[in-house]
Amino acid sequence: MVTPEDIAAAADRVRDTVRVTPVKPSPSLSELAGGPVWLKCEHHQKTGAFKLRGAANAVARLGKVAGVTTASTGNHGRALAHAARAVGLPAVICVSRLVPQNKLDAIADLGAEARVIGATQDEAFEEARRLEREEGFAMIPPFDHADVIAGQGTLGLEILDQIPEAGAIAIPLSGGGLLAGVALAAKHRRPDIRIIGISMARGAAMAASLAAGHPVTVEEVETLADSLGGGIGLDNRLTFALCRDLVDEVILLGEDEIAAGIRHLAIADGEMVEGAAAVGAGAILAGRLVAGQVPLVLLLSGRNIDPARHAAIVAEER
Ligand SMILES: *Cc1c(COP(=O)(O)O)cnc(C)c1O
């Protein structure tokens, strides 16, 4: 299990590795949402996404190992590479060929090996499992791991430190490590806070699993929110149950709505984010998410998008 105490301990452990990221109000989204909207700018985290929190906490808790490995849609791999290098451990990151080239380059730049294996997350995962079984590596999965969830939860503590009166947090949802950690931390301090998970309409495994009442597989398709792709594992141990118990609402967005979120955050708020991080803004623009009297916090989870692609989306050429 993961407890609020685990998250507090993780905050102490990762303090020197992760950055405290800024928050700021969004006047234009507040206007559209009918109440105060704040942006938690976690896309300014080192490595460009929140995943460094979970990776750093998990690596800090390892005993003696030959190295670390994972299968990742990109940002977790990058985070693990950074966290491993910080403590002098080799890292092998196994990825599927859906992962964009800019993310592979970023992993190599961090001194890790990016190993491209198979067409799906599950095939990449098998290679990471083999390294663990045969070569003495520790596998750190992207979400379904207690230390990873506790690390992501530090973001929930940070949000409430910065915006104590927050009434709701809108969180991009994929495997659910981010939502589970943030919700555990936030609801422990403020049981009344609303937790809203947002995914793309096509290929959202956690959303489909929550609707079915048990983990299910969905077809992986390309999406602007590429960091939200991938399965949750039919043998999911932690995040499915945590998300089921902690999420108050799930919103699904079409590709045009995600693009609109990216565009709006760039033009109106001056923030360059990737598709996964734009879903909160996209939901407000689509009229699917409103704010009450108390602040609605949009968690901007990452910025790792190909710059040319970002520019094309902002110019409405996508
Ligand atoms: C991984 C990721 C998410 C989703 O996190 P989960 O823990 O898998 O739900 C959201 N946004 C970005 C940028 C990510 O890299």
PDBQT file of the ligand as one rigid body, heavy atoms in Angstrom, charges set to zero:
ROOT
HETATM    1  C1  LIG A 401       3.182   9.944 -17.446  1.00  0.00    +0.000 C 
HETATM    2  C2  LIG A 401       2.532  11.210 -17.760  1.00  0.00    +0.000 A 
HETATM    3  C3  LIG A 401       1.192  11.448 -17.407  1.00  0.00    +0.000 A 
HETATM    4  C4  LIG A 401       0.301  10.406 -16.782  1.00  0.00    +0.000 C 
HETATM    5  O1  LIG A 401       0.802   9.873 -15.585  1.00  0.00    +0.000 OA
HETATM    6  P1  LIG A 401       0.273   8.447 -15.060  1.00  0.00    +0.000 P 
HETATM    7  O2  LIG A 401       0.913   8.270 -13.740  1.00  0.00    +0.000 OA
HETATM    8  O3  LIG A 401       0.695   7.422 -16.048  1.00  0.00    +0.000 OA
HETATM    9  O4  LIG A 401      -1.207   8.546 -15.003  1.00  0.00    +0.000 OA
HETATM   10  C5  LIG A 401       0.682  12.704 -17.664  1.00  0.00    +0.000 A 
HETATM   11  N1  LIG A 401       1.406  13.672 -18.257  1.00  0.00    +0.000 NA
HETATM   12  C6  LIG A 401       2.690  13.479 -18.620  1.00  0.00    +0.000 A 
HETATM   13  C7  LIG A 401       3.428  14.591 -19.260  1.00  0.00    +0.000 C 
HETATM   14  C8  LIG A 401       3.300  12.241 -18.373  1.00  0.00    +0.000 A 
HETATM   15  O5  LIG A 401       4.568  12.060 -18.736  1.00  0.00    +0.000 OA
ENDROOT
TORSDOF 0
